[in-house]
């Protein structure tokens, strides 16, 4: 799942994910703004056929948070 998230990040945001770990934060480390984060969330929703609520999005600060969030939704 981690590799798929990185692939989506590369495709949607056009960023180089070399060196990205689960501890990498979106805003501080990757300098992703709210519009970029929205694009990423939309792509994740489409890829995994889920809906991410705004209050859930507030808890997603790092790549690892995405992994944990998806795992909690039963996605492997």
CHARMM internal coordinates of N, CA and C (Angstrom, degrees):
IC EDIT
DIST 1 N 1 CA 1.4429
DIST 1 CA 1 C 1.5315
ANGL 1 N 1 CA 1 C 110.95
DIST 1 C 2 N 1.3259
ANGL 1 CA 1 C 2 N 117.01
DIHE 1 N 1 CA 1 C 2 N -39.16
DIST 2 N 2 CA 1.4679
ANGL 1 C 2 N 2 CA 121.13
DIHE 1 CA 1 C 2 N 2 CA -179.78
DIST 2 CA 2 C 1.5260
ANGL 2 N 2 CA 2 C 110.70
DIHE 1 C 2 N 2 CA 2 C -57.08
DIST 2 C 3 N 1.3308
ANGL 2 CA 2 C 3 N 116.37
DIHE 2 N 2 CA 2 C 3 N -46.72
DIST 3 N 3 CA 1.4692
ANGL 2 C 3 N 3 CA 120.19
DIHE 2 CA 2 C 3 N 3 CA -179.50
DIST 3 CA 3 C 1.5275
ANGL 3 N 3 CA 3 C 111.68
DIHE 2 C 3 N 3 CA 3 C -63.25
DIST 3 C 4 N 1.3207
ANGL 3 CA 3 C 4 N 117.01
DIHE 3 N 3 CA 3 C 4 N -36.80
DIST 4 N 4 CA 1.4681
ANGL 3 C 4 N 4 CA 120.73
DIHE 3 CA 3 C 4 N 4 CA 178.47
DIST 4 CA 4 C 1.5261
ANGL 4 N 4 CA 4 C 110.19
DIHE 3 C 4 N 4 CA 4 C -66.33
DIST 4 C 5 N 1.3166
ANGL 4 CA 4 C 5 N 117.30
DIHE 4 N 4 CA 4 C 5 N -39.63
DIST 5 N 5 CA 1.4674
ANGL 4 C 5 N 5 CA 120.97
DIHE 4 CA 4 C 5 N 5 CA 177.43
DIST 5 CA 5 C 1.5200
ANGL 5 N 5 CA 5 C 109.72
DIHE 4 C 5 N 5 CA 5 C -62.14
DIST 5 C 6 N 1.3230
ANGL 5 CA 5 C 6 N 116.67
DIHE 5 N 5 CA 5 C 6 N -43.38
DIST 6 N 6 CA 1.4688
ANGL 5 C 6 N 6 CA 120.04
DIHE 5 CA 5 C 6 N 6 CA 177.96
DIST 6 CA 6 C 1.5223
ANGL 6 N 6 CA 6 C 110.91
DIHE 5 C 6 N 6 CA 6 C -61.71
DIST 6 C 7 N 1.3218
ANGL 6 CA 6 C 7 N 116.76
DIHE 6 N 6 CA 6 C 7 N -41.55
DIST 7 N 7 CA 1.4652
ANGL 6 C 7 N 7 CA 120.91
DIHE 6 CA 6 C 7 N 7 CA 178.71
DIST 7 CA 7 C 1.5291
ANGL 7 N 7 CA 7 C 110.38
DIHE 6 C 7 N 7 CA 7 C -60.85
DIST 7 C 8 N 1.3130
ANGL 7 CA 7 C 8 N 116.85
DIHE 7 N 7 CA 7 C 8 N -44.19
DIST 8 N 8 CA 1.4673
ANGL 7 C 8 N 8 CA 120.91
DIHE 7 CA 7 C 8 N 8 CA 178.88
DIST 8 CA 8 C 1.5233
ANGL 8 N 8 CA 8 C 110.01
DIHE 7 C 8 N 8 CA 8 C -63.05
DIST 8 C 9 N 1.3186
ANGL 8 CA 8 C 9 N 117.15
DIHE 8 N 8 CA 8 C 9 N -41.10
DIST 9 N 9 CA 1.4674
ANGL 8 C 9 N 9 CA 120.86
DIHE 8 CA 8 C 9 N 9 CA 178.49
DIST 9 CA 9 C 1.5237
ANGL 9 N 9 CA 9 C 110.81
DIHE 8 C 9 N 9 CA 9 C -61.03
DIST 9 C 10 N 1.3300
ANGL 9 CA 9 C 10 N 116.31
DIHE 9 N 9 CA 9 C 10 N -43.11
DIST 10 N 10 CA 1.4680
ANGL 9 C 10 N 10 CA 120.32
DIHE 9 CA 9 C 10 N 10 CA 179.31
DIST 10 CA 10 C 1.5229
ANGL 10 N 10 CA 10 C 110.91
DIHE 9 C 10 N 10 CA 10 C -63.70
DIST 10 C 11 N 1.3391
ANGL 10 CA 10 C 11 N 116.06
DIHE 10 N 10 CA 10 C 11 N -45.49
DIST 11 N 11 CA 1.4612
ANGL 10 C 11 N 11 CA 120.64
DIHE 10 CA 10 C 11 N 11 CA -177.14
DIST 11 CA 11 C 1.5271
ANGL 11 N 11 CA 11 C 112.29
DIHE 10 C 11 N 11 CA 11 C -68.70
DIST 11 C 12 N 1.3182
ANGL 11 CA 11 C 12 N 116.91
DIHE 11 N 11 CA 11 C 12 N -44.85
DIST 12 N 12 CA 1.4651
ANGL 11 C 12 N 12 CA 120.66
DIHE 11 CA 11 C 12 N 12 CA -173.87
DIST 12 CA 12 C 1.5220
ANGL 12 N 12 CA 12 C 113.50
DIHE 11 C 12 N 12 CA 12 C -82.01
DIST 12 C 13 N 1.3297
ANGL 12 CA 12 C 13 N 115.97
DIHE 12 N 12 CA 12 C 13 N -35.76
DIST 13 N 13 CA 1.4603
ANGL 12 C 13 N 13 CA 119.57
DIHE 12 CA 12 C 13 N 13 CA -172.95
DIST 13 CA 13 C 1.5177
ANGL 13 N 13 CA 13 C 113.39
DIHE 12 C 13 N 13 CA 13 C -108.34
DIST 13 C 14 N 1.3377
ANGL 13 CA 13 C 14 N 115.70
DIHE 13 N 13 CA 13 C 14 N -11.21
DIST 14 N 14 CA 1.4569
ANGL 13 C 14 N 14 CA 119.34
DIHE 13 CA 13 C 14 N 14 CA 179.24
DIST 14 CA 14 C 1.5150
ANGL 14 N 14 CA 14 C 113.94
DIHE 13 C 14 N 14 CA 14 C 64.98
DIST 14 C 15 N 1.3307
ANGL 14 CA 14 C 15 N 116.12
DIHE 14 N 14 CA 14 C 15 N 31.58
DIST 15 N 15 CA 1.4628
ANGL 14 C 15 N 15 CA 118.92
DIHE 14 CA 14 C 15 N 15 CA -179.81
DIST 15 CA 15 C 1.5175
ANGL 15 N 15 CA 15 C 110.63
DIHE 14 C 15 N 15 CA 15 C -105.33
DIST 15 C 16 N 1.3116
ANGL 15 CA 15 C 16 N 115.50
DIHE 15 N 15 CA 15 C 16 N 152.79
DIST 16 N 16 CA 1.4571
ANGL 15 C 16 N 16 CA 122.12
DIHE 15 CA 15 C 16 N 16 CA 175.83
DIST 16 CA 16 C 1.5225
ANGL 16 N 16 CA 16 C 107.67
DIHE 15 C 16 N 16 CA 16 C -81.87
DIST 16 C 17 N 1.3122
ANGL 16 CA 16 C 17 N 117.03
DIHE 16 N 16 CA 16 C 17 N 119.26
DIST 17 N 17 CA 1.4598
ANGL 16 C 17 N 17 CA 120.46
DIHE 16 CA 16 C 17 N 17 CA -176.21
DIST 17 CA 17 C 1.5255
ANGL 17 N 17 CA 17 C 112.78
DIHE 16 C 17 N 17 CA 17 C -96.59
DIST 17 C 18 N 1.3228
ANGL 17 CA 17 C 18 N 117.18
DIHE 17 N 17 CA 17 C 18 N 7.56
DIST 18 N 18 CA 1.4632
ANGL 17 C 18 N 18 CA 119.64
DIHE 17 CA 17 C 18 N 18 CA 175.48
DIST 18 CA 18 C 1.5243
ANGL 18 N 18 CA 18 C 108.08
DIHE 17 C 18 N 18 CA 18 C -60.02
DIST 18 C 19 N 1.2981
ANGL 18 CA 18 C 19 N 116.40
DIHE 18 N 18 CA 18 C 19 N 129.03
DIST 19 N 19 CA 1.4549
ANGL 18 C 19 N 19 CA 120.63
DIHE 18 CA 18 C 19 N 19 CA 179.68
DIST 19 CA 19 C 1.5155
ANGL 19 N 19 CA 19 C 114.27
DIHE 18 C 19 N 19 CA 19 C 88.45
DIST 19 C 20 N 1.3274
ANGL 19 CA 19 C 20 N 117.19
DIHE 19 N 19 CA 19 C 20 N -5.10
DIST 20 N 20 CA 1.4638
ANGL 19 C 20 N 20 CA 120.10
DIHE 19 CA 19 C 20 N 20 CA 178.12
DIST 20 CA 20 C 1.5264
ANGL 20 N 20 CA 20 C 108.63
DIHE 19 C 20 N 20 CA 20 C -75.06
DIST 20 C 21 N 1.3246
ANGL 20 CA 20 C 21 N 115.85
DIHE 20 N 20 CA 20 C 21 N 132.59
DIST 21 N 21 CA 1.4629
ANGL 20 C 21 N 21 CA 122.28
DIHE 20 CA 20 C 21 N 21 CA 177.68
DIST 21 CA 21 C 1.5257
ANGL 21 N 21 CA 21 C 108.44
DIHE 20 C 21 N 21 CA 21 C -120.98
DIST 21 C 22 N 1.3097
ANGL 21 CA 21 C 22 N 116.23
DIHE 21 N 21 CA 21 C 22 N 178.61
DIST 22 N 22 CA 1.4634
ANGL 21 C 22 N 22 CA 119.60
DIHE 21 CA 21 C 22 N 22 CA 177.68
DIST 22 CA 22 C 1.5234
ANGL 22 N 22 CA 22 C 111.28
DIHE 21 C 22 N 22 CA 22 C -66.45
DIST 22 C 23 N 1.3192
ANGL 22 CA 22 C 23 N 117.35
DIHE 22 N 22 CA 22 C 23 N -22.11
DIST 23 N 23 CA 1.4643
ANGL 22 C 23 N 23 CA 121.42
DIHE 22 CA 22 C 23 N 23 CA 179.67
DIST 23 CA 23 C 1.5301
ANGL 23 N 23 CA 23 C 112.63
DIHE 22 C 23 N 23 CA 23 C -83.13
DIST 23 C 24 N 1.3189
ANGL 23 CA 23 C 24 N 117.57
DIHE 23 N 23 CA 23 C 24 N -11.01
DIST 24 N 24 CA 1.4638
ANGL 23 C 24 N 24 CA 121.70
DIHE 23 CA 23 C 24 N 24 CA -178.53
DIST 24 CA 24 C 1.5234
ANGL 24 N 24 CA 24 C 109.85
DIHE 23 C 24 N 24 CA 24 C -64.65
DIST 24 C 25 N 1.3333
ANGL 24 CA 24 C 25 N 115.63
DIHE 24 N 24 CA 24 C 25 N 126.97
DIST 25 N 25 CA 1.4642
ANGL 24 C 25 N 25 CA 120.36
DIHE 24 CA 24 C 25 N 25 CA 179.36
DIST 25 CA 25 C 1.5219
ANGL 25 N 25 CA 25 C 109.91
DIHE 24 C 25 N 25 CA 25 C -92.34
DIST 25 C 26 N 1.3114
ANGL 25 CA 25 C 26 N 115.11
DIHE 25 N 25 CA 25 C 26 N 150.66
DIST 26 N 26 CA 1.4622
ANGL 25 C 26 N 26 CA 120.12
DIHE 25 CA 25 C 26 N 26 CA -177.98
DIST 26 CA 26 C 1.5225
ANGL 26 N 26 CA 26 C 112.08
DIHE 25 C 26 N 26 CA 26 C -72.77
DIST 26 C 27 N 1.2892
ANGL 26 CA 26 C 27 N 116.49
DIHE 26 N 26 CA 26 C 27 N -51.15
DIST 27 N 27 CA 1.4704
ANGL 26 C 27 N 27 CA 119.35
DIHE 26 CA 26 C 27 N 27 CA -174.41
DIST 27 CA 27 C 1.5267
ANGL 27 N 27 CA 27 C 112.64
DIHE 26 C 27 N 27 CA 27 C -76.58
DIST 27 C 28 N 1.3170
ANGL 27 CA 27 C 28 N 117.93
DIHE 27 N 27 CA 27 C 28 N -49.91
DIST 28 N 28 CA 1.4573
ANGL 27 C 28 N 28 CA 120.51
DIHE 27 CA 27 C 28 N 28 CA -174.83
DIST 28 CA 28 C 1.5306
ANGL 28 N 28 CA 28 C 112.89
DIHE 27 C 28 N 28 CA 28 C -75.97
DIST 28 C 29 N 1.3300
ANGL 28 CA 28 C 29 N 116.71
DIHE 28 N 28 CA 28 C 29 N -49.55
DIST 29 N 29 CA 1.4681
ANGL 28 C 29 N 29 CA 120.26
DIHE 28 CA 28 C 29 N 29 CA -174.88
DIST 29 CA 29 C 1.5260
ANGL 29 N 29 CA 29 C 112.97
DIHE 28 C 29 N 29 CA 29 C -81.39
DIST 29 C 30 N 1.3200
ANGL 29 CA 29 C 30 N 116.73
DIHE 29 N 29 CA 29 C 30 N -42.68
DIST 30 N 30 CA 1.4655
ANGL 29 C 30 N 30 CA 120.59
DIHE 29 CA 29 C 30 N 30 CA -175.14
DIST 30 CA 30 C 1.5248
ANGL 30 N 30 CA 30 C 113.26
DIHE 29 C 30 N 30 CA 30 C -99.37
DIST 30 C 31 N 1.3186
ANGL 30 CA 30 C 31 N 116.36
DIHE 30 N 30 CA 30 C 31 N -8.34
DIST 31 N 31 CA 1.4753
ANGL 30 C 31 N 31 CA 121.37
DIHE 30 CA 30 C 31 N 31 CA 178.97
DIST 31 CA 31 C 1.5309
ANGL 31 N 31 CA 31 C 111.93
DIHE 30 C 31 N 31 CA 31 C 57.71
DIST 31 C 32 N 1.3239
ANGL 31 CA 31 C 32 N 115.44
DIHE 31 N 31 CA 31 C 32 N 39.59
DIST 32 N 32 CA 1.4575
ANGL 31 C 32 N 32 CA 120.92
DIHE 31 CA 31 C 32 N 32 CA 178.44
DIST 32 CA 32 C 1.5265
ANGL 32 N 32 CA 32 C 108.13
DIHE 31 C 32 N 32 CA 32 C -85.54
DIST 32 C 33 N 1.3234
ANGL 32 CA 32 C 33 N 116.73
DIHE 32 N 32 CA 32 C 33 N 127.63
DIST 33 N 33 CA 1.4640
ANGL 32 C 33 N 33 CA 120.15
DIHE 32 CA 32 C 33 N 33 CA 179.13
DIST 33 CA 33 C 1.5293
ANGL 33 N 33 CA 33 C 110.02
DIHE 32 C 33 N 33 CA 33 C -88.15
DIST 33 C 34 N 1.3169
ANGL 33 CA 33 C 34 N 116.36
DIHE 33 N 33 CA 33 C 34 N 178.78
DIST 34 N 34 CA 1.4617
ANGL 33 C 34 N 34 CA 120.58
DIHE 33 CA 33 C 34 N 34 CA -175.00
DIST 34 CA 34 C 1.5272
ANGL 34 N 34 CA 34 C 112.64
DIHE 33 C 34 N 34 CA 34 C -63.78
DIST 34 C 35 N 1.3180
ANGL 34 CA 34 C 35 N 117.86
DIHE 34 N 34 CA 34 C 35 N -33.46
DIST 35 N 35 CA 1.4646
ANGL 34 C 35 N 35 CA 120.43
DIHE 34 CA 34 C 35 N 35 CA 177.84
DIST 35 CA 35 C 1.5290
ANGL 35 N 35 CA 35 C 110.72
DIHE 34 C 35 N 35 CA 35 C -67.48
DIST 35 C 36 N 1.3279
ANGL 35 CA 35 C 36 N 116.85
DIHE 35 N 35 CA 35 C 36 N -43.28
DIST 36 N 36 CA 1.4656
ANGL 35 C 36 N 36 CA 120.80
DIHE 35 CA 35 C 36 N 36 CA 176.66
DIST 36 CA 36 C 1.5234
ANGL 36 N 36 CA 36 C 110.71
DIHE 35 C 36 N 36 CA 36 C -61.86
DIST 36 C 37 N 1.3240
ANGL 36 CA 36 C 37 N 116.37
DIHE 36 N 36 CA 36 C 37 N -42.49
DIST 37 N 37 CA 1.4583
ANGL 36 C 37 N 37 CA 120.32
DIHE 36 CA 36 C 37 N 37 CA 179.93
DIST 37 CA 37 C 1.5278
ANGL 37 N 37 CA 37 C 110.42
DIHE 36 C 37 N 37 CA 37 C -63.70
DIST 37 C 38 N 1.3200
ANGL 37 CA 37 C 38 N 116.69
DIHE 37 N 37 CA 37 C 38 N -38.67
DIST 38 N 38 CA 1.4653
ANGL 37 C 38 N 38 CA 120.98
DIHE 37 CA 37 C 38 N 38 CA 176.78
DIST 38 CA 38 C 1.5328
ANGL 38 N 38 CA 38 C 110.31
DIHE 37 C 38 N 38 CA 38 C -61.86
DIST 38 C 39 N 1.3282
ANGL 38 CA 38 C 39 N 117.30
DIHE 38 N 38 CA 38 C 39 N -43.04
DIST 39 N 39 CA 1.4692
ANGL 38 C 39 N 39 CA 121.23
DIHE 38 CA 38 C 39 N 39 CA 178.07
DIST 39 CA 39 C 1.5223
ANGL 39 N 39 CA 39 C 110.85
DIHE 38 C 39 N 39 CA 39 C -62.04
DIST 39 C 40 N 1.3301
ANGL 39 CA 39 C 40 N 116.43
DIHE 39 N 39 CA 39 C 40 N -41.41
DIST 40 N 40 CA 1.4591
ANGL 39 C 40 N 40 CA 120.61
DIHE 39 CA 39 C 40 N 40 CA 178.79
DIST 40 CA 40 C 1.5246
ANGL 40 N 40 CA 40 C 110.54
DIHE 39 C 40 N 40 CA 40 C -64.16
DIST 40 C 41 N 1.3121
ANGL 40 CA 40 C 41 N 116.77
DIHE 40 N 40 CA 40 C 41 N -45.91
DIST 41 N 41 CA 1.4636
ANGL 40 C 41 N 41 CA 121.26
DIHE 40 CA 40 C 41 N 41 CA 179.94
DIST 41 CA 41 C 1.5274
ANGL 41 N 41 CA 41 C 110.66
DIHE 40 C 41 N 41 CA 41 C -61.30
DIST 41 C 42 N 1.3139
ANGL 41 CA 41 C 42 N 117.11
DIHE 41 N 41 CA 41 C 42 N -43.42
DIST 42 N 42 CA 1.4653
ANGL 41 C 42 N 42 CA 120.98
DIHE 41 CA 41 C 42 N 42 CA 178.28
DIST 42 CA 42 C 1.5260
ANGL 42 N 42 CA 42 C 110.77
DIHE 41 C 42 N 42 CA 42 C -60.31
DIST 42 C 43 N 1.3232
ANGL 42 CA 42 C 43 N 116.84
DIHE 42 N 42 CA 42 C 43 N -42.35
DIST 43 N 43 CA 1.4659
ANGL 42 C 43 N 43 CA 120.71
DIHE 42 CA 42 C 43 N 43 CA 178.63
DIST 43 CA 43 C 1.5261
ANGL 43 N 43 CA 43 C 110.90
DIHE 42 C 43 N 43 CA 43 C -65.47
DIST 43 C 44 N 1.3293
ANGL 43 CA 43 C 44 N 117.40
DIHE 43 N 43 CA 43 C 44 N -39.82
DIST 44 N 44 CA 1.4669
ANGL 43 C 44 N 44 CA 120.81
DIHE 43 CA 43 C 44 N 44 CA 177.83
DIST 44 CA 44 C 1.5254
ANGL 44 N 44 CA 44 C 110.52
DIHE 43 C 44 N 44 CA 44 C -65.49
DIST 44 C 45 N 1.3178
ANGL 44 CA 44 C 45 N 116.85
DIHE 44 N 44 CA 44 C 45 N -41.12
DIST 45 N 45 CA 1.4693
ANGL 44 C 45 N 45 CA 120.45
DIHE 44 CA 44 C 45 N 45 CA 177.69
DIST 45 CA 45 C 1.5245
ANGL 45 N 45 CA 45 C 110.64
DIHE 44 C 45 N 45 CA 45 C -60.75
DIST 45 C 46 N 1.3143
ANGL 45 CA 45 C 46 N 116.79
DIHE 45 N 45 CA 45 C 46 N -43.24
DIST 46 N 46 CA 1.4647
ANGL 45 C 46 N 46 CA 121.01
DIHE 45 CA 45 C 46 N 46 CA 179.35
DIST 46 CA 46 C 1.5254
ANGL 46 N 46 CA 46 C 111.37
DIHE 45 C 46 N 46 CA 46 C -66.98
DIST 46 C 47 N 1.3162
ANGL 46 CA 46 C 47 N 116.49
DIHE 46 N 46 CA 46 C 47 N -45.03
DIST 47 N 47 CA 1.4701
ANGL 46 C 47 N 47 CA 121.34
DIHE 46 CA 46 C 47 N 47 CA -176.95
DIST 47 CA 47 C 1.5293
ANGL 47 N 47 CA 47 C 112.00
DIHE 46 C 47 N 47 CA 47 C -63.38
DIST 47 C 48 N 1.3273
ANGL 47 CA 47 C 48 N 116.27
DIHE 47 N 47 CA 47 C 48 N -42.86
DIST 48 N 48 CA 1.4642
ANGL 47 C 48 N 48 CA 120.76
DIHE 47 CA 47 C 48 N 48 CA -172.95
DIST 48 CA 48 C 1.5294
ANGL 48 N 48 CA 48 C 113.38
DIHE 47 C 48 N 48 CA 48 C -106.01
DIST 48 C 49 N 1.3390
ANGL 48 CA 48 C 49 N 117.32
DIHE 48 N 48 CA 48 C 49 N 5.27
DIST 49 N 49 CA 1.4608
ANGL 48 C 49 N 49 CA 122.50
DIHE 48 CA 48 C 49 N 49 CA 178.30
DIST 49 CA 49 C 1.5324
ANGL 49 N 49 CA 49 C 111.54
DIHE 48 C 49 N 49 CA 49 C 51.95
DIST 49 C 50 N 1.3276
ANGL 49 CA 49 C 50 N 114.51
DIHE 49 N 49 CA 49 C 50 N 52.79
DIST 50 N 50 CA 1.4564
ANGL 49 C 50 N 50 CA 121.77
DIHE 49 CA 49 C 50 N 50 CA 178.21
DIST 50 CA 50 C 1.5222
ANGL 50 N 50 CA 50 C 108.67
DIHE 49 C 50 N 50 CA 50 C -129.46
DIST 50 C 51 N 1.3211
ANGL 50 CA 50 C 51 N 115.75
DIHE 50 N 50 CA 50 C 51 N 171.18
DIST 51 N 51 CA 1.4563
ANGL 50 C 51 N 51 CA 121.23
DIHE 50 CA 50 C 51 N 51 CA 173.79
DIST 51 CA 51 C 1.5230
ANGL 51 N 51 CA 51 C 107.63
DIHE 50 C 51 N 51 CA 51 C -125.21
DIST 51 C 52 N 1.3056
ANGL 51 CA 51 C 52 N 116.29
DIHE 51 N 51 CA 51 C 52 N 127.59
DIST 52 N 52 CA 1.4578
ANGL 51 C 52 N 52 CA 122.00
DIHE 51 CA 51 C 52 N 52 CA 179.26
DIST 52 CA 52 C 1.5206
ANGL 52 N 52 CA 52 C 107.77
DIHE 51 C 52 N 52 CA 52 C -103.94
DIST 52 C 53 N 1.3182
ANGL 52 CA 52 C 53 N 115.48
DIHE 52 N 52 CA 52 C 53 N 119.44
DIST 53 N 53 CA 1.4598
ANGL 52 C 53 N 53 CA 121.50
DIHE 52 CA 52 C 53 N 53 CA -178.88
DIST 53 CA 53 C 1.5301
ANGL 53 N 53 CA 53 C 110.48
DIHE 52 C 53 N 53 CA 53 C -77.65
DIST 53 C 54 N 1.3274
ANGL 53 CA 53 C 54 N 117.43
DIHE 53 N 53 CA 53 C 54 N 151.61
DIST 54 N 54 CA 1.4762
ANGL 53 C 54 N 54 CA 120.11
DIHE 53 CA 53 C 54 N 54 CA 179.81
DIST 54 CA 54 C 1.5223
ANGL 54 N 54 CA 54 C 113.27
DIHE 53 C 54 N 54 CA 54 C -54.15
DIST 54 C 55 N 1.3281
ANGL 54 CA 54 C 55 N 117.49
DIHE 54 N 54 CA 54 C 55 N -39.30
DIST 55 N 55 CA 1.4657
ANGL 54 C 55 N 55 CA 119.54
DIHE 54 CA 54 C 55 N 55 CA 179.76
DIST 55 CA 55 C 1.5274
ANGL 55 N 55 CA 55 C 111.53
DIHE 54 C 55 N 55 CA 55 C -68.49
DIST 55 C 56 N 1.3264
ANGL 55 CA 55 C 56 N 117.36
DIHE 55 N 55 CA 55 C 56 N -29.50
DIST 56 N 56 CA 1.4634
ANGL 55 C 56 N 56 CA 120.84
DIHE 55 CA 55 C 56 N 56 CA 175.75
DIST 56 CA 56 C 1.5213
ANGL 56 N 56 CA 56 C 110.07
DIHE 55 C 56 N 56 CA 56 C -71.46
DIST 56 C 57 N 1.3042
ANGL 56 CA 56 C 57 N 115.98
DIHE 56 N 56 CA 56 C 57 N -37.19
DIST 57 N 57 CA 1.4590
ANGL 56 C 57 N 57 CA 121.09
DIHE 56 CA 56 C 57 N 57 CA 179.98
DIST 57 CA 57 C 1.5248
ANGL 57 N 57 CA 57 C 111.10
DIHE 56 C 57 N 57 CA 57 C -61.77
DIST 57 C 58 N 1.3189
ANGL 57 CA 57 C 58 N 116.88
DIHE 57 N 57 CA 57 C 58 N -33.15
DIST 58 N 58 CA 1.4636
ANGL 57 C 58 N 58 CA 121.08
DIHE 57 CA 57 C 58 N 58 CA 179.00
DIST 58 CA 58 C 1.5239
ANGL 58 N 58 CA 58 C 112.15
DIHE 57 C 58 N 58 CA 58 C -60.55
DIST 58 C 59 N 1.3305
ANGL 58 CA 58 C 59 N 116.95
DIHE 58 N 58 CA 58 C 59 N -25.34
DIST 59 N 59 CA 1.4635
ANGL 58 C 59 N 59 CA 121.50
DIHE 58 CA 58 C 59 N 59 CA -178.38
DIST 59 CA 59 C 1.5285
ANGL 59 N 59 CA 59 C 112.79
DIHE 58 C 59 N 59 CA 59 C -87.20
DIST 59 C 60 N 1.3146
ANGL 59 CA 59 C 60 N 117.56
DIHE 59 N 59 CA 59 C 60 N -10.68
DIST 60 N 60 CA 1.4646
ANGL 59 C 60 N 60 CA 121.59
DIHE 59 CA 59 C 60 N 60 CA -176.66
DIST 60 CA 60 C 1.5193
ANGL 60 N 60 CA 60 C 109.40
DIHE 59 C 60 N 60 CA 60 C -93.04
DIST 60 C 61 N 1.3192
ANGL 60 CA 60 C 61 N 115.30
DIHE 60 N 60 CA 60 C 61 N 104.16
DIST 61 N 61 CA 1.4642
ANGL 60 C 61 N 61 CA 121.44
DIHE 60 CA 60 C 61 N 61 CA -177.59
DIST 61 CA 61 C 1.5297
ANGL 61 N 61 CA 61 C 112.85
DIHE 60 C 61 N 61 CA 61 C -113.72
DIST 61 C 62 N 1.3370
ANGL 61 CA 61 C 62 N 116.26
DIHE 61 N 61 CA 61 C 62 N -22.25
DIST 62 N 62 CA 1.4654
ANGL 61 C 62 N 62 CA 120.40
DIHE 61 CA 61 C 62 N 62 CA -175.50
DIST 62 CA 62 C 1.5249
ANGL 62 N 62 CA 62 C 110.32
DIHE 61 C 62 N 62 CA 62 C -136.38
DIST 62 C 63 N 1.3108
ANGL 62 CA 62 C 63 N 115.25
DIHE 62 N 62 CA 62 C 63 N 170.39
DIST 63 N 63 CA 1.4638
ANGL 62 C 63 N 63 CA 120.49
DIHE 62 CA 62 C 63 N 63 CA 177.12
DIST 63 CA 63 C 1.5275
ANGL 63 N 63 CA 63 C 109.56
DIHE 62 C 63 N 63 CA 63 C -61.92
DIST 63 C 64 N 1.3260
ANGL 63 CA 63 C 64 N 116.47
DIHE 63 N 63 CA 63 C 64 N -39.25
DIST 64 N 64 CA 1.4627
ANGL 63 C 64 N 64 CA 120.71
DIHE 63 CA 63 C 64 N 64 CA 177.51
DIST 64 CA 64 C 1.5185
ANGL 64 N 64 CA 64 C 112.62
DIHE 63 C 64 N 64 CA 64 C -61.63
DIST 64 C 65 N 1.3297
ANGL 64 CA 64 C 65 N 116.37
DIHE 64 N 64 CA 64 C 65 N -34.73
DIST 65 N 65 CA 1.4659
ANGL 64 C 65 N 65 CA 119.96
DIHE 64 CA 64 C 65 N 65 CA 176.62
DIST 65 CA 65 C 1.5256
ANGL 65 N 65 CA 65 C 110.72
DIHE 64 C 65 N 65 CA 65 C -62.61
DIST 65 C 66 N 1.3271
ANGL 65 CA 65 C 66 N 116.83
DIHE 65 N 65 CA 65 C 66 N -36.93
DIST 66 N 66 CA 1.4696
ANGL 65 C 66 N 66 CA 120.63
DIHE 65 CA 65 C 66 N 66 CA 177.26
DIST 66 CA 66 C 1.5235
ANGL 66 N 66 CA 66 C 109.63
DIHE 65 C 66 N 66 CA 66 C -64.90
DIST 66 C 67 N 1.3301
ANGL 66 CA 66 C 67 N 116.70
DIHE 66 N 66 CA 66 C 67 N -45.22
DIST 67 N 67 CA 1.4653
ANGL 66 C 67 N 67 CA 121.37
DIHE 66 CA 66 C 67 N 67 CA 179.14
DIST 67 CA 67 C 1.5312
ANGL 67 N 67 CA 67 C 109.76
DIHE 66 C 67 N 67 CA 67 C -58.44
DIST 67 C 68 N 1.3241
ANGL 67 CA 67 C 68 N 117.10
DIHE 67 N 67 CA 67 C 68 N -48.27
DIST 68 N 68 CA 1.4656
ANGL 67 C 68 N 68 CA 121.34
DIHE 67 CA 67 C 68 N 68 CA -179.75
DIST 68 CA 68 C 1.5283
ANGL 68 N 68 CA 68 C 111.43
DIHE 67 C 68 N 68 CA 68 C -63.72
DIST 68 C 69 N 1.3134
ANGL 68 CA 68 C 69 N 116.60
DIHE 68 N 68 CA 68 C 69 N -41.69
DIST 69 N 69 CA 1.4610
ANGL 68 C 69 N 69 CA 121.09
DIHE 68 CA 68 C 69 N 69 CA 179.79
DIST 69 CA 69 C 1.5288
ANGL 69 N 69 CA 69 C 110.57
DIHE 68 C 69 N 69 CA 69 C -61.05
DIST 69 C 70 N 1.3266
ANGL 69 CA 69 C 70 N 116.13
DIHE 69 N 69 CA 69 C 70 N -48.02
DIST 70 N 70 CA 1.4634
ANGL 69 C 70 N 70 CA 119.81
DIHE 69 CA 69 C 70 N 70 CA -179.45
DIST 70 CA 70 C 1.5213
ANGL 70 N 70 CA 70 C 111.29
DIHE 69 C 70 N 70 CA 70 C -65.61
DIST 70 C 71 N 1.3268
ANGL 70 CA 70 C 71 N 117.35
DIHE 70 N 70 CA 70 C 71 N -38.54
DIST 71 N 71 CA 1.4638
ANGL 70 C 71 N 71 CA 121.00
DIHE 70 CA 70 C 71 N 71 CA 178.07
DIST 71 CA 71 C 1.5289
ANGL 71 N 71 CA 71 C 110.34
DIHE 70 C 71 N 71 CA 71 C -62.61
DIST 71 C 72 N 1.3295
ANGL 71 CA 71 C 72 N 116.79
DIHE 71 N 71 CA 71 C 72 N -39.32
DIST 72 N 72 CA 1.4645
ANGL 71 C 72 N 72 CA 120.90
DIHE 71 CA 71 C 72 N 72 CA 178.21
DIST 72 CA 72 C 1.5284
ANGL 72 N 72 CA 72 C 111.37
DIHE 71 C 72 N 72 CA 72 C -65.24
DIST 72 C 73 N 1.3256
ANGL 72 CA 72 C 73 N 116.84
DIHE 72 N 72 CA 72 C 73 N -24.66
DIST 73 N 73 CA 1.4681
ANGL 72 C 73 N 73 CA 122.19
DIHE 72 CA 72 C 73 N 73 CA 177.10
DIST 73 CA 73 C 1.5319
ANGL 73 N 73 CA 73 C 111.23
DIHE 72 C 73 N 73 CA 73 C -85.84
DIST 73 C 74 N 1.3455
ANGL 73 CA 73 C 74 N 116.51
DIHE 73 N 73 CA 73 C 74 N 1.39
DIST 74 N 74 CA 1.4565
ANGL 73 C 74 N 74 CA 120.79
DIHE 73 CA 73 C 74 N 74 CA 178.73
DIST 74 CA 74 C 1.5124
ANGL 74 N 74 CA 74 C 114.47
DIHE 73 C 74 N 74 CA 74 C 86.61
DIST 74 C 75 N 1.3297
ANGL 74 CA 74 C 75 N 116.47
DIHE 74 N 74 CA 74 C 75 N 16.45
DIST 75 N 75 CA 1.4628
ANGL 74 C 75 N 75 CA 120.94
DIHE 74 CA 74 C 75 N 75 CA -179.34
DIST 75 CA 75 C 1.5184
ANGL 75 N 75 CA 75 C 108.80
DIHE 74 C 75 N 75 CA 75 C -97.39
DIST 75 C 76 N 1.3138
ANGL 75 CA 75 C 76 N 115.23
DIHE 75 N 75 CA 75 C 76 N 133.27
DIST 76 N 76 CA 1.4709
ANGL 75 C 76 N 76 CA 120.07
DIHE 75 CA 75 C 76 N 76 CA -179.30
DIST 76 CA 76 C 1.5015
ANGL 76 N 76 CA 76 C 111.36
DIHE 75 C 76 N 76 CA 76 C -106.25
END
COOR INIT
IC SEED 1 N 1 CA 1 C
IC BUILD
